[in-house]
Amino acid sequence: MTAAFLVAQPGVAATHDDPVPPPPAPAVVPEGVSISGIVVAGLTPEAATSVIRTAFEAPLPLRVGDHVVKPTPTELGARAYVPPAVARALVAAPNTDVPLTVRVAGAKVRAYVAGLASRFDRKPVDARVLLRRVHPFVTRERPGQSVERMKTTATIVRALTSNSRLPTEVPVRTIEPAVTRRNVGPVLVIRRESKWLHLYNGAKPVKRFRIATGMSQYPTPLGRFTVISMWKNPWWYPPDSDWAKDEQPIPPGPGNPLGTRWMGISSPGVGIHGTPDAASLGYSLSHGCIRMAIHDAEWLFNRVRVGTTVFIIRR
């Protein structure tokens, strides 16, 4: 027979019927406790850590106009100190919200915002004046936009440090175009063969004038030009041309061939001006310039500006 040995504590009788003591209950987060707004009450430290890490690592939705991007905290250089927060939650009073400490690398956020700007920044598009058949047409302008980098950086950092994953609007500044359909201003259409100058306000007709254009040896150029100079009571200086090689400058006055107003265009030596020779209007008698009655040139001078578009067409 094998002998059975029992070891008993002093003063205590050992028997085969003593129960095994239960293991201690695991620690759990007290009732009503949350970490940065996320409820972890009743969870073990391991479970609470998993819940908080999963919530923190969720992407941050950023809305840029109609687009949504979802960078992760890692992409944005954010780090959450989860174990210390869980440790505080375990000893917190019931119904307490424990803060979650988050550190954000500003350089990474700024780099991400720069990438957003390169993707979504858009220059404004000015309205443009085109010619459709014989009439001007003004294209529609389009505003631009620019991501406000400093505000966007601050917005992202604030969302990360507060552990918010609500959709966040990226601050965007609208850039208005300089030229719109409303302010495109005067447009001139000169019909070389029919000898008319038409003034438009954008695409809206305003007035037309009888003119003289260049003779066959010195034709008025065709194309698109702009007004580049405007002079009141101009001097006339002989151009570098055979027909004017023996001429002398003429000061302002009744005999000046330019009349009282000069509107030079971006074709060398060519301009719109008054003429004391009203009988030349309706004919091809100039050396390339566009002649007008003196009072008409004065009226037009007050309604155009440097930069005004000038179309010269054949018909």
Backbone torsions as a table, in degrees:
resi	resn	phi	psi	omega
1	MET	NA	137.0	179.7
2	THR	-88.8	134.1	-178.8
3	ALA	-81.9	140.7	175.9
4	ALA	-103.0	134.5	-178.0
5	PHE	-114.3	133.6	176.7
6	LEU	-118.6	136.5	177.0
7	VAL	-106.8	123.1	-178.0
8	ALA	-117.0	146.5	173.3
9	GLN	-70.0	151.9	-179.5
10	PRO	-57.3	132.9	176.4
11	GLY	79.9	-0.5	-178.2
12	VAL	-121.4	130.7	180.0
13	ALA	-82.6	130.7	-179.6
14	ALA	-92.6	133.3	177.6
15	THR	-134.7	165.0	177.5
16	HIS	-75.3	-8.4	-172.3
17	ASP	-100.7	4.6	179.5
18	ASP	-66.7	131.1	179.9
19	PRO	-73.3	152.3	175.5
20	VAL	-80.5	128.8	-178.5
21	PRO	-65.9	140.9	-179.6
22	PRO	-69.4	153.2	176.2
23	PRO	-68.5	154.6	179.3
24	PRO	-64.1	144.8	178.1
25	ALA	-64.7	138.0	179.4
26	PRO	-66.4	149.0	177.5
27	ALA	-69.6	138.6	176.5
28	VAL	-132.4	160.7	179.9
29	VAL	-72.4	134.9	-177.8
30	PRO	-59.5	164.7	-176.7
31	GLU	-60.6	136.6	173.5
32	GLY	75.5	3.6	-177.6
33	VAL	-83.8	138.5	176.5
34	SER	-132.1	162.1	175.7
35	ILE	-120.6	115.2	-178.6
36	SER	50.3	44.3	176.4
37	GLY	85.7	-4.9	-178.9
38	ILE	-101.4	119.9	-175.8
39	VAL	-69.7	127.2	177.7
40	VAL	-127.3	11.0	-178.4
41	ALA	-57.3	137.1	177.7
42	GLY	81.2	-0.5	-178.5
43	LEU	-94.1	151.4	172.7
44	THR	-74.5	164.8	177.8
45	PRO	-55.7	-40.9	-178.8
46	GLU	-64.9	-45.2	-179.2
47	ALA	-66.4	-41.6	179.1
48	ALA	-62.6	-40.9	178.7
49	THR	-61.4	-43.9	-180.0
50	SER	-63.0	-43.8	-179.2
51	VAL	-62.2	-46.0	-176.9
52	ILE	-68.4	-41.5	178.8
53	ARG	-62.4	-44.1	-179.8
54	THR	-61.8	-43.6	179.6
55	ALA	-65.0	-40.9	-178.0
56	PHE	-68.0	-36.5	-176.2
57	GLU	-79.0	-1.6	177.2
58	ALA	-64.7	145.5	179.1
59	PRO	-63.2	156.3	176.3
60	LEU	-101.4	110.2	-179.2
61	PRO	-71.4	124.7	178.1
62	LEU	-118.0	125.8	-178.4
63	ARG	-102.7	124.2	175.9
64	VAL	-120.1	97.0	-175.2
65	GLY	63.4	-122.2	179.5
66	ASP	-90.0	0.5	-176.9
67	HIS	-103.2	147.5	175.2
68	VAL	-125.9	127.9	174.1
69	VAL	-115.9	153.7	-173.8
70	LYS	-134.0	76.2	176.6
71	PRO	-72.7	149.8	175.9
72	THR	-88.2	158.9	175.6
73	PRO	-56.4	-33.8	178.5
74	THR	-62.8	-43.8	177.5
75	GLU	-60.1	-30.8	-176.4
76	LEU	-93.5	4.2	176.0
77	GLY	73.4	31.3	-178.8
78	ALA	-100.9	142.3	178.6
79	ARG	-134.5	130.3	179.2
80	ALA	-104.8	137.5	178.4
81	TYR	-95.3	83.0	-172.1
82	VAL	-75.5	-48.9	-176.4
83	PRO	-54.9	-44.3	178.3
84	PRO	-62.4	-35.7	179.0
85	ALA	-66.4	-41.7	178.8
86	VAL	-64.8	-41.2	178.4
87	ALA	-59.9	-40.9	177.8
88	ARG	-67.9	-36.7	-179.5
89	ALA	-63.7	-35.1	-178.0
90	LEU	-64.2	-27.1	-177.8
91	VAL	-112.0	9.2	-178.3
92	ALA	-75.5	154.4	174.3
93	ALA	-67.1	149.3	177.9
94	PRO	-52.8	149.7	177.0
95	ASN	61.2	35.9	178.2
96	THR	-108.4	143.2	172.2
97	ASP	-102.5	117.5	-177.9
98	VAL	-91.8	130.1	179.0
99	PRO	-70.8	149.7	175.0
100	LEU	-108.0	119.1	-179.9
101	THR	-77.0	127.4	180.0
102	VAL	-127.5	132.4	175.0
103	ARG	-111.4	135.5	-176.9
104	VAL	-122.5	131.6	176.1
105	ALA	-80.6	106.7	-176.5
106	GLY	-57.7	-36.2	-178.1
107	ALA	-63.3	-37.2	179.8
108	LYS	-69.6	-39.4	178.3
109	VAL	-64.6	-44.3	179.6
110	ARG	-62.2	-39.2	178.2
111	ALA	-64.9	-40.3	178.7
112	TYR	-65.1	-42.3	179.6
113	VAL	-64.1	-37.8	176.6
114	ALA	-60.9	-38.8	176.6
115	GLY	-65.1	-39.3	175.2
116	LEU	-59.7	-44.3	-178.6
117	ALA	-62.7	-42.4	-179.1
118	SER	-66.1	-26.6	-179.8
119	ARG	-83.4	-39.0	-169.5
120	PHE	-110.6	-13.1	175.7
121	ASP	-63.6	141.8	-178.6
122	ARG	-144.7	128.4	178.3
123	LYS	-72.9	147.5	176.0
124	PRO	-69.7	153.5	177.0
125	VAL	-114.1	119.7	179.3
126	ASP	-72.3	152.1	169.3
127	ALA	-64.6	143.8	-179.7
128	ARG	-123.8	146.4	178.5
129	VAL	-95.5	122.9	175.9
130	LEU	-118.9	168.0	176.6
131	LEU	-114.6	122.1	175.4
132	ARG	-111.1	111.2	-171.5
133	ARG	59.7	-107.1	-177.4
134	VAL	-118.9	11.8	-176.4
135	HIS	-123.4	144.8	178.1
136	PRO	-72.6	147.9	175.8
137	PHE	-132.1	135.7	-177.4
138	VAL	-109.5	120.9	178.7
139	THR	-71.0	159.4	-179.4
140	ARG	-78.7	135.8	175.8
141	GLU	-74.4	163.6	177.8
142	ARG	-140.0	124.1	-179.8
143	PRO	-68.2	156.3	174.6
144	GLY	-103.8	-178.4	177.8
145	GLN	-149.7	154.4	-179.4
146	SER	-141.6	125.9	175.6
147	VAL	-66.1	127.6	178.7
148	GLU	-81.1	101.1	-166.8
149	ARG	-65.3	-46.0	-177.3
150	MET	-64.5	-44.3	179.8
151	LYS	-65.7	-39.7	-179.8
152	THR	-65.3	-42.6	177.6
153	THR	-58.4	-47.2	179.9
154	ALA	-63.7	-37.9	179.9
155	THR	-64.1	-44.0	-179.4
156	ILE	-66.2	-44.9	-179.9
157	VAL	-61.5	-41.1	179.8
158	ARG	-63.2	-42.0	179.2
159	ALA	-64.6	-41.7	-178.1
160	LEU	-68.7	-44.4	-176.9
161	THR	-71.6	-23.3	176.0
162	SER	-92.4	0.6	-179.9
163	ASN	59.6	32.9	177.5
164	SER	-88.7	138.3	173.9
165	ARG	-122.4	23.7	174.8
166	LEU	-70.9	149.2	176.7
167	PRO	-55.6	131.6	-174.0
168	THR	-118.1	129.8	-179.5
169	GLU	-81.8	127.6	176.5
170	VAL	-81.3	124.0	179.7
171	PRO	-64.7	125.4	-178.2
172	VAL	-129.0	131.2	178.5
173	ARG	-96.0	132.2	176.7
174	THR	-82.7	135.1	178.3
175	ILE	-111.6	114.5	-178.2
176	GLU	-78.0	141.8	176.8
177	PRO	-69.0	151.0	179.8
178	ALA	-73.8	-35.3	-177.2
179	VAL	-114.9	123.8	179.0
180	THR	-123.6	172.3	176.0
181	ARG	-60.1	-30.0	-178.6
182	ARG	-75.0	-34.0	-173.3
183	ASN	-113.7	14.6	-177.8
184	VAL	-61.1	-27.3	171.7
185	GLY	82.2	-161.1	-173.9
186	PRO	-70.7	148.6	175.7
187	VAL	-136.3	136.4	178.8
188	LEU	-111.3	133.7	172.2
189	VAL	-121.8	116.4	-178.2
190	ILE	-106.8	121.5	178.6
191	ARG	-98.3	104.9	-170.3
192	ARG	-63.5	-46.0	-174.0
193	GLU	-78.2	-36.0	-179.1
194	SER	-87.3	-6.6	171.4
195	LYS	65.6	48.7	174.6
196	TRP	-131.0	142.0	171.2
197	LEU	-111.9	123.8	-179.3
198	HIS	-108.9	128.5	175.0
199	LEU	-100.4	131.1	175.9
200	TYR	-122.2	152.0	166.8
201	ASN	-104.2	99.1	-168.9
202	GLY	66.2	-117.9	178.2
203	ALA	-102.1	3.7	-176.2
204	LYS	-94.2	123.7	179.3
205	PRO	-66.7	140.6	-179.2
206	VAL	-115.7	-54.0	-175.1
207	LYS	-164.5	155.8	174.7
208	ARG	-127.5	156.1	-174.7
209	PHE	-135.9	142.8	172.2
210	ARG	-75.0	136.4	-176.3
211	ILE	-135.3	170.4	167.7
212	ALA	-116.1	145.7	179.2
213	THR	-124.0	-175.2	-172.9
214	GLY	-71.4	145.7	175.5
215	MET	-70.8	170.1	-173.0
216	SER	-60.4	-32.6	179.3
217	GLN	-73.4	-27.3	-177.8
218	TYR	-131.0	68.1	-173.2
219	PRO	-69.2	145.6	172.0
220	THR	-64.9	130.5	-175.4
221	PRO	-68.7	150.0	176.0
222	LEU	-99.9	148.7	176.0
223	GLY	138.7	-165.8	179.4
224	ARG	-106.5	129.8	-177.4
225	PHE	-137.6	175.7	172.3
226	THR	-132.4	155.8	173.0
227	VAL	-73.6	125.3	-177.1
228	ILE	-116.4	-12.2	178.7
229	SER	-153.2	147.4	179.7
230	MET	-140.5	123.7	-178.4
231	TRP	-129.8	136.5	169.3
232	LYS	-92.4	142.2	178.5
233	ASN	45.4	61.4	-173.4
234	PRO	-76.4	155.2	164.7
235	TRP	-78.9	150.9	170.1
236	TRP	-104.9	125.6	178.8
237	TYR	-114.3	136.6	-179.0
238	PRO	-59.9	127.4	176.7
239	PRO	-73.3	164.5	178.3
240	ASP	-79.7	77.1	-176.6
241	SER	-147.5	151.9	-177.1
242	ASP	-58.0	-38.0	-174.9
243	TRP	-68.8	-17.9	-176.4
244	ALA	-114.9	13.2	-171.5
245	LYS	-66.2	-23.4	-179.5
246	ASP	-104.8	6.6	-177.1
247	GLU	-84.1	158.3	177.8
248	GLN	-114.8	153.9	176.4
249	PRO	-57.1	148.0	179.7
250	ILE	-121.7	124.2	-178.7
251	PRO	-75.4	171.1	176.8
252	PRO	-58.3	147.2	179.4
253	GLY	150.1	-178.3	-175.0
254	PRO	-59.3	-30.4	-177.0
255	GLY	-90.8	2.9	-177.1
256	ASN	-71.6	126.3	-177.5
257	PRO	-68.5	-11.6	178.2
258	LEU	-93.4	1.7	-177.1
259	GLY	67.0	-137.1	-176.5
260	THR	-111.2	-4.2	-178.1
261	ARG	-140.9	142.9	176.9
262	TRP	-132.1	129.9	175.5
263	MET	-125.9	93.2	-176.9
264	GLY	-74.9	141.7	178.6
265	ILE	-111.5	172.8	-172.3
266	SER	-81.4	29.8	167.3
267	SER	-113.5	124.2	-171.2
268	PRO	-51.7	126.8	174.5
269	GLY	76.3	3.7	-176.5
270	VAL	-109.7	138.2	177.9
271	GLY	-155.2	173.7	174.6
272	ILE	-104.4	128.9	-175.6
273	HIS	-154.3	164.8	174.1
274	GLY	-75.7	164.7	177.3
275	THR	-142.9	137.2	174.3
276	PRO	-74.4	-10.7	-178.6
277	ASP	-98.1	76.6	-177.0
278	ALA	-62.0	-24.7	-178.8
279	ALA	-67.6	-16.5	-179.1
280	SER	-79.9	-13.2	-177.2
281	LEU	-66.7	136.4	-176.8
282	GLY	94.7	2.2	-176.6
283	TYR	-130.9	169.7	176.3
284	SER	-99.6	87.5	-172.6
285	LEU	-130.5	-2.6	-178.7
286	SER	-89.2	177.5	175.5
287	HIS	-97.5	33.0	178.0
288	GLY	117.6	-21.6	-178.8
289	CYS	-78.4	170.7	176.3
290	ILE	-106.8	113.4	-178.8
291	ARG	-93.6	145.5	176.1
292	MET	-135.1	161.1	169.7
293	ALA	-59.3	146.1	-174.7
294	ILE	-58.1	-45.4	-179.3
295	HIS	-66.7	-32.7	176.8
296	ASP	-68.1	-40.6	178.6
297	ALA	-64.0	-38.3	178.7
298	GLU	-66.7	-41.0	179.2
299	TRP	-64.4	-45.5	-178.8
300	LEU	-65.6	-38.0	-178.6
301	PHE	-54.6	-36.5	-178.0
302	ASN	-78.9	-3.1	-175.2
303	ARG	-123.0	-1.6	173.1
304	VAL	-114.7	176.8	-177.8
305	ARG	-152.5	164.3	173.6
306	VAL	-60.7	130.9	-176.2
307	GLY	102.2	-10.1	178.3
308	THR	-60.1	134.9	178.5
309	THR	-75.6	136.4	179.0
310	VAL	-127.3	118.5	172.8
311	PHE	-102.7	127.8	173.8
312	ILE	-115.4	116.0	-176.8
313	ILE	-116.2	163.5	-173.7
314	ARG	-72.7	-47.1	-169.0
315	ARG	-68.4	NA	NA
